[in-house]
Amino acid sequence: MQHRKEFEFQVESLEQRTMLSGVQIFAAGDMGDEAFELIIKGQKQATYSLHGTQPQIFTFKPTGSVTADDIRIQFIND
């Protein structure tokens, strides 16, 4: 006798979310001299350098509305 399982899933669509405060980046590197750029909506907004290998927090306050999908981090000396 075969057992058949049926599942029903409901997917809820989410509304677009806008960041109101700012962008926080938590970063750490292996060598301690890594550098990266913050890209928002395809435009470079800031360049940051890591000093040491311990995690660091970098903060950026955008001038307009930004969603999580708009944000990219690009390492420039990896």
KACOR-V951430 format. One record per run of one state. SS is the DSSP state (a for helix, b for strand, c for the rest). FROM is the first residue (numbers start at 0). TO is the last residue. If there is no record, write none. Layout:
SS	FROM	TO
SS	FROM	TO
This chain:
c	0	17
b	18	18
c	19	21
b	22	26
c	27	33
b	34	39
c	40	41
b	42	48
c	49	54
b	55	59
c	60	64
b	65	65
c	66	66
a	67	69
b	70	74
c	75	77
